Amino acid sequence: MTFQDFNFNEHLLEGVLSMGYTTPTPIQEMAIPIILSGQDIIACAQTGTGKTGAYLLPVLDHISKTNKHQISTLILAPTRELAQQIDQQVEGLAYFTGISSIAVFGGGDGMAYEQQRRGIQNNVNIIIATPGRLIAHLTSGVLKLNHLTHLVLDEADRMLDMGFSDDIMKIISYLPKTRQTLLFSATMPGRIRSLAKSVLNDPQQVNIAISQPAVGIDQQIYRVHDQQKTPLLQLLLKNGSYASTIIFASRKEIVKALAKELKQAHVKVSAFHSDLEQKEREEILLSFKNKQLPVIIGTDALSRGIDVEGIDLVINYDVPGDPEDYIHRIGRTARAETTGTAITFVNHRDERKLKSIEQLIDKPIRLIDVPDELKSIEAVKQEHPTNKRSQRRNWGNKSRPKK
Ligand code: AMP
């Protein structure tokens, strides 16, 4: 597929080529035809996938073929940086079309506000804004959006995380009811689906492969309490026939303590964390790659950097806070269409995180029963379940099976 296949306005196509884009990215291939057909869309795509182009190109094409003398498009973004980046992409792509845009964001002094105010009144077609500042312009009466045809919510999950939910709904109350709405989000938790339900009209959904784990991964969970985690880990390592295993834990302290405990149990293992010298880290990774070291333990920093073929087991000693990290972690196995196993330990405090992951991957993860010999291990009552210091004190010292 090429950009010529979309039948874009020729000046827009010129801009695309001058930006050095030759072929559409997967999200562009999927989303552009839907947006061009006038339907609402909910798209799951991360930064770096070409998602900005995926919504900008059809919107720019629409503007270039219709009335250029009014504000037709509003793009809401969570941060000033993202708003500026989007504005730059508009500038590049729309360079030969005569379409203009302005980025409107908070911070800065009164002069910045005044400049934005004048910019808004100056025949722009596209406003790219952070929600708070946009409301200031809307309520002052300077900005009128009655001719709006397109609303884009970019990085919607981050906007909700940053507490912009009410602001977004308030902004939408100023917009025409008949419009095309495009929602882009890196993750799809329930809150995003509810937002989509209230602001989108019969949307088409698009997911790109990067947000889904490889099909070759056998995903499993064990529901455990903290004192069962290390014995279960030892059992899995001892009983399984895995050549290469990565264990992920949420904090450096846990990584170190766990490595120590596994070494005492004669597991050949190294901890990988930021306190090590660069040279030590390289040596550990090299011996893991060469299959001399069968087990490595690290935090999420390890999940993004490591590119090793043939990892057959990933164990999440705890549930990652961000569902995206889960996909990055388990993506270390079953690379290049092989198969692998990803096991996650879930305690009662992590149930909500598990729910978010299952929502993101759009299916429940298979629950495996805790082995009988570990069932008798008693949970140690913690002073305060969310107090990390108390967790640290309790961690690891009462984790052996009761005789
Ligand atoms: P985004 O995911 O929108 O943040 O885009 C990531 C980067 O990819 C940006 O620098 C874009 O300019 C670039 N980009 C977007 N679409 C394409 C494409 N079809 N070909 C090459 N680069 C692209």
Residues whose N, C-alpha, C, O or C-beta is under 5 A from the ligand:
A	BS01	AMP	G20 Y21 T22 T23 P24 T25 Q46 T47 G48 T49 G50 K51 T52 G53
